[in-house]
Each structure stands twice: as C-alpha cells, then as structure tokens.
C-alpha cells in the first residue's frame, strides 16, 4: 500500500481506479483528475438491480497540485507505460 500526499490531501493508491493526466475542469482550467473507487458497506447500500460494491468519485487537481501528480504518474518508477511515445 502506498500513499500520495498533495498539500493537505492524502490518497491511498489502492483506491485509485483511473487517472486523467490531461483534463479540463468545468471552468476550463487544465487539471489532473483521479477516479477513486472506495468500498461501500453492505448495510448502507440501497437495493438496485446491479449493486456496485464501490463508490466512484472524480477528484480534480489544478495548478501546482496537478503538476506534481502529472510528474508522479508520468514517472517510469511509478507507472508502467505500455505505449511509450516515439
């Protein structure tokens, strides 16, 4: 298990489902977006046809936070790039 600290936010990397390195916020600002998948507890789930065991939420980071995350997720020490740019 690893953690990423970005200013006052600490993210458990086990819960990161996806990362968009080049994204835009609603206001048009460049950002890095992280999709968190956190487990739901069975007692709190509403009945549905296809219950999901996870709750998904996108977090957007801008400015220096986005730069730090972009560097982290672009590093070959942290992420395997299956399609490197030529």
Backbone as CSV, one residue per row, in Angstrom:
resi,resn,N_x,N_y,N_z,CA_x,CA_y,CA_z,C_x,C_y,C_z
1,UNK,0.846,-1.168,0.000,0.000,0.000,0.000,0.894,1.235,0.000
2,UNK,0.537,2.185,-0.826,1.288,3.445,-0.905,0.304,4.605,-0.753
3,UNK,0.845,5.737,-0.336,0.047,6.942,-0.186,0.682,8.069,-0.989
4,UNK,-0.162,8.956,-1.500,0.290,10.159,-2.189,-0.247,11.344,-1.392
5,UNK,0.636,12.271,-1.020,0.208,13.471,-0.296,0.346,14.662,-1.234
6,UNK,-0.759,15.341,-1.455,-0.787,16.556,-2.263,-1.356,17.653,-1.382
7,UNK,-0.451,18.513,-0.886,-0.793,19.538,0.094,-1.479,18.890,1.295
8,UNK,-2.768,19.152,1.526,-3.413,18.581,2.708,-4.287,17.368,2.396
9,UNK,-4.125,16.785,1.213,-4.902,15.606,0.825,-3.953,14.415,0.721
10,UNK,-4.303,13.320,1.416,-3.535,12.086,1.341,-4.430,11.036,0.690
11,UNK,-3.925,10.414,-0.387,-4.703,9.448,-1.151,-4.053,8.082,-1.039
12,UNK,-4.845,7.078,-0.663,-4.386,5.697,-0.648,-4.412,5.204,-2.098
13,UNK,-3.265,4.824,-2.646,-3.196,4.434,-4.056,-3.975,3.156,-4.356
14,UNK,-4.327,2.387,-3.332,-5.143,1.187,-3.563,-6.527,1.546,-4.092
15,UNK,-6.983,2.761,-3.833,-8.321,3.175,-4.239,-8.353,3.958,-5.546
16,UNK,-7.209,4.141,-6.185,-7.186,4.864,-7.460,-7.566,3.902,-8.582
17,UNK,-8.671,4.208,-9.263,-9.148,3.367,-10.352,-8.642,3.861,-11.707
18,UNK,-8.471,5.180,-11.855,-8.017,5.753,-13.122,-7.469,7.151,-12.873
19,UNK,-6.613,7.600,-13.799,-6.037,8.940,-13.735,-6.090,9.547,-15.129
20,UNK,-6.620,10.750,-15.238,-6.589,11.517,-16.487,-5.514,12.582,-16.311
21,UNK,-4.400,12.427,-17.019,-3.291,13.365,-16.871,-3.564,14.710,-17.522
22,UNK,-4.327,14.724,-18.579,-4.660,15.963,-19.297,-6.176,16.093,-19.308
23,UNK,-6.702,16.899,-18.437,-8.145,17.071,-18.333,-8.454,18.556,-18.150
24,UNK,-9.713,18.907,-18.283,-10.163,20.282,-18.062,-11.262,20.288,-17.010
25,UNK,-11.225,21.283,-16.126,-12.303,21.448,-15.152,-13.505,22.077,-15.858
26,UNK,-14.592,22.206,-15.128,-15.803,22.836,-15.673,-15.511,24.263,-16.111
27,UNK,-14.611,24.940,-15.401,-14.281,26.323,-15.746,-13.236,26.427,-16.852
28,UNK,-12.770,25.278,-17.397,-11.824,25.283,-18.495,-10.363,25.285,-18.080
29,UNK,-10.083,25.147,-16.797,-8.710,25.136,-16.294,-8.107,23.733,-16.460
30,UNK,-6.827,23.686,-16.863,-6.150,22.397,-17.006,-6.056,21.711,-15.651
31,UNK,-6.274,20.384,-15.658,-6.255,19.655,-14.400,-5.786,18.216,-14.604
32,UNK,-5.487,17.566,-13.500,-5.278,16.119,-13.441,-6.446,15.591,-12.630
33,UNK,-7.122,14.568,-13.154,-8.287,14.011,-12.470,-7.992,12.587,-12.038
34,UNK,-8.370,12.269,-10.811,-8.175,10.935,-10.255,-9.538,10.360,-9.914
35,UNK,-9.800,9.138,-10.402,-11.041,8.442,-10.081,-10.779,7.524,-8.894
36,UNK,-11.455,7.820,-7.780,-11.322,6.991,-6.585,-12.467,5.994,-6.537
37,UNK,-12.147,4.755,-6.197,-13.140,3.698,-6.030,-13.036,3.212,-4.590
38,UNK,-13.967,3.648,-3.753,-13.938,3.260,-2.348,-15.038,2.234,-2.087
39,UNK,-14.749,1.247,-1.247,-15.746,0.202,-0.988,-16.981,0.752,-0.282
40,UNK,-18.137,0.206,-0.673,-19.388,0.524,0.018,-19.601,-0.529,1.098
41,UNK,-20.279,-0.143,2.131,-20.613,-1.094,3.176,-22.007,-1.650,2.901
42,UNK,-22.193,-2.981,2.989,-23.475,-3.602,2.627,-24.688,-3.026,3.345
43,UNK,-24.550,-2.604,4.584,-25.701,-2.086,5.319,-26.173,-0.743,4.787
44,UNK,-25.300,-0.011,4.095,-25.648,1.319,3.614,-26.113,1.335,2.158
45,UNK,-26.051,0.182,1.489,-26.416,0.137,0.068,-27.933,0.116,-0.090
46,UNK,-28.402,0.846,-1.092,-29.807,0.793,-1.454,-30.007,-0.382,-2.395
47,UNK,-31.197,-0.947,-2.382,-31.492,-2.059,-3.281,-31.508,-1.559,-4.722
48,UNK,-30.816,-2.289,-5.587,-30.833,-1.963,-7.014,-30.623,-3.236,-7.800
49,UNK,-30.893,-3.180,-9.096,-30.771,-4.361,-9.942,-29.325,-4.829,-10.048
50,UNK,-28.381,-3.888,-10.130,-26.969,-4.233,-10.259,-26.168,-3.457,-9.223
51,UNK,-26.175,-3.925,-7.991,-25.446,-3.172,-6.955,-23.943,-3.206,-7.199
52,UNK,-23.298,-2.077,-7.036,-21.852,-1.979,-7.190,-21.228,-2.014,-5.805
53,UNK,-20.153,-2.781,-5.643,-19.502,-2.817,-4.333,-18.649,-1.570,-4.058
54,UNK,-18.566,-0.651,-5.040,-17.725,0.529,-4.890,-18.502,1.814,-5.130
55,UNK,-18.024,2.868,-4.497,-18.499,4.230,-4.742,-17.398,4.922,-5.536
56,UNK,-17.748,5.532,-6.677,-16.765,6.187,-7.534,-16.903,7.697,-7.428
57,UNK,-15.743,8.368,-7.370,-15.744,9.835,-7.298,-14.493,10.380,-7.980
58,UNK,-14.687,11.373,-8.862,-13.563,12.040,-9.518,-13.082,13.196,-8.651
59,UNK,-11.767,13.301,-8.479,-11.150,14.454,-7.812,-10.316,15.188,-8.845
60,UNK,-10.497,16.494,-8.958,-9.738,17.307,-9.896,-8.690,18.116,-9.148
61,UNK,-7.471,18.125,-9.684,-6.376,18.899,-9.104,-5.867,19.852,-10.169
62,UNK,-5.642,21.106,-9.793,-5.184,22.132,-10.731,-3.887,22.751,-10.225
63,UNK,-3.285,23.573,-11.063,-2.093,24.324,-10.682,-0.926,23.442,-10.297
64,UNK,-0.246,23.801,-9.210,0.944,23.056,-8.783,0.591,21.639,-8.356
65,UNK,-0.618,21.441,-7.810,-1.039,20.089,-7.444,-1.118,19.195,-8.675
66,UNK,-1.674,19.720,-9.757,-1.778,18.956,-10.997,-0.390,18.633,-11.538
67,UNK,0.525,19.582,-11.456,1.884,19.348,-11.944,2.578,18.232,-11.175
68,UNK,2.426,18.225,-9.854,3.043,17.185,-9.028,2.460,15.823,-9.375
69,UNK,1.138,15.741,-9.494,0.508,14.463,-9.835,0.877,14.009,-11.241
70,UNK,0.941,14.940,-12.188,1.336,14.596,-13.559,2.752,14.017,-13.570
71,UNK,3.662,14.635,-12.815,5.032,14.123,-12.716,5.051,12.731,-12.090
72,UNK,4.276,12.544,-11.023,4.243,11.257,-10.328,3.746,10.150,-11.255
73,UNK,2.624,10.397,-11.934,2.025,9.365,-12.778,2.684,9.258,-14.154
74,UNK,3.629,10.120,-14.456,4.394,10.023,-15.700,5.753,9.362,-15.472
75,UNK,6.122,9.151,-14.220,7.424,8.581,-13.877,7.442,7.075,-14.120
76,UNK,8.479,6.593,-14.770,8.603,5.155,-15.009,8.822,4.391,-13.701
77,UNK,9.185,5.082,-12.629,9.326,4.436,-11.318,7.974,4.107,-10.696
78,UNK,6.927,4.789,-11.125,5.605,4.610,-10.514,4.584,3.951,-11.430
79,UNK,4.746,4.116,-12.741,3.758,3.634,-13.703,4.473,2.980,-14.883
80,UNK,3.964,1.840,-15.309,4.495,1.172,-16.488,3.750,1.725,-17.698
81,UNK,4.488,2.269,-18.662,3.895,2.835,-19.875,3.918,1.752,-20.941
82,UNK,2.751,1.222,-21.294,2.665,0.143,-22.282,2.785,0.670,-23.706
83,UNK,2.558,1.951,-23.912,2.647,2.521,-25.254,3.506,3.789,-25.187
84,UNK,4.811,3.623,-25.006,5.671,4.840,-24.920,5.638,5.627,-26.230
85,UNK,5.771,6.949,-26.087,5.776,7.809,-27.260,7.143,7.700,-27.947
86,UNK,7.100,7.654,-29.245,8.346,7.508,-30.023,8.835,8.856,-30.461
